[in-house]
Amino acid sequence: MQRFPGGFSLLATAIISTVLASEALGSDPGRLLSRSGSSGSAAPGVLLGRLPLQVTAPHWSAFPLFGGEMTAIVGDPADQAVAWVGSRDAGVFRTTDNGRTWRPSRQGLTFSPIRKLLALPTRPVTLYAGTDFDGVWKSVDGGASWARAGTTLPGSMVVFNLAVDPLQPDTIFAGLAGGVAFSIGGVFRSRDAGATWQQADTGIPRSSDRSSYPSGVFALALNPSRPTQLAAGTVLQGAFGSTDGGESWAAINQGVPFRTGSDDWRVEVEAMAFDPHHPDQLRGLFGGQLYRFDSGSWFRHSTSNLQLGFLSSRLFFHPGRPDLLFAAGGGLYTSGDGGSVWTSRLASTVDVALWPGASTAVLAARDNAYRKPGGVSRSTDLGESWTEASDGLTALEIRSVATDPSDPRSIYAGTGTGFLFVTHDGGQSWTRLPSHASQADFNLSEIDSIAVDPRDSGTITVAAFVGLYRSTDRGATFHGKRRHRGFLCSVDT
């Protein structure tokens, strides 16, 4: 096997997608592995491409790079210090110190993207995880281990939402969407704590004459004051309500806007929520606007447009402050007047964790949008200010590794989402590149290969999905040429 300066093997540069260590390394995707010593003991299983592989190699140590694309987050209703965050590639992580540190909490998971997390209010150690194309998973020990919650959900759909009946916690509802542009989906219900699921969307029109499914369901809400009352929001067909626990549904579309140029399809219902402080009051996000449901019709309530993403938008009422609302999905917005005026708080936020009572703590899960690495942010003042809270989140998708031939302690790591990092102390600390302020938001697209000039350590070349980039100032700035055809897979000096 070819060796590179600094003790890295060809294996390290060939690792595609997540680097996955076995139990010896805590099963941490996103960790960067280095070799040392000369023992011939078996190294932990790693992921080469996405095929498990056992390798015989010297001792390995893990250099964690913190962050990654987060997709869902939920707090423990009984303990403000505890929360779980889901990721696209690395399963679930748990914190017991309100986000200061995180540890993997995913034994048994298959590493499908986590789209929704639900912690039962009456059983905080019982968690449900909705995934992309892998159904619902369940933990009964606070996330220490997971098992599939039934096998009757469609495997071709994304579980965008989960809701639980607080009076009958074995009754779980799931909102699913799949197909082209999420044009099909449905509401599913389990009455045996996830062991089996049945479709429960009678009354919602089918997406076509040949389909057994309605339009994709992005939004799902259950009235905590009256658990038999539910609301569902679809991609194309608007909003629907049920007053009998999902047995039947009826359209509640009066006032829901139509899509531009259409008299048939409504705008996407991005999120829905019942107001816990005012029983039976329902709110919805339609096309970036907050609407209230009153006397059988929807009325626009917000005065500003929220720039939300296409997937995983969320709407929350703060449990202890009746007029404080949070909306997340491509960004985080808050309203302190019941939803009329909104303020942008944090970019690339997809979900938030809130706690009951007068707590001012908020944890926000961030994806990779807006050219920033994902992770978790923490606020202690209800979102007015934020600090990074990603320590321990080893969920970055490391695709390429290179060392400086003249300094083995200098290591470069590139991700599949276009972020480049460097360490000059052998992995103890990492800095994102480019480091110059003029390129603070510069993104290199998918980084497939990195090379450091052996004659000049200041010259670094990166092969990315969109082109070839070069730095002549040790990564402070990069300049390159975009391609119009073909792919770049590797670069060497």
Summary of the structure (lengths in Angstrom):
residues: 493
radius of gyration: 23.8
end to end distance: 18.9
largest distance: 74.9
contacts: 1743
relative contact order: 0.11
helix: 3%
strand: 43%
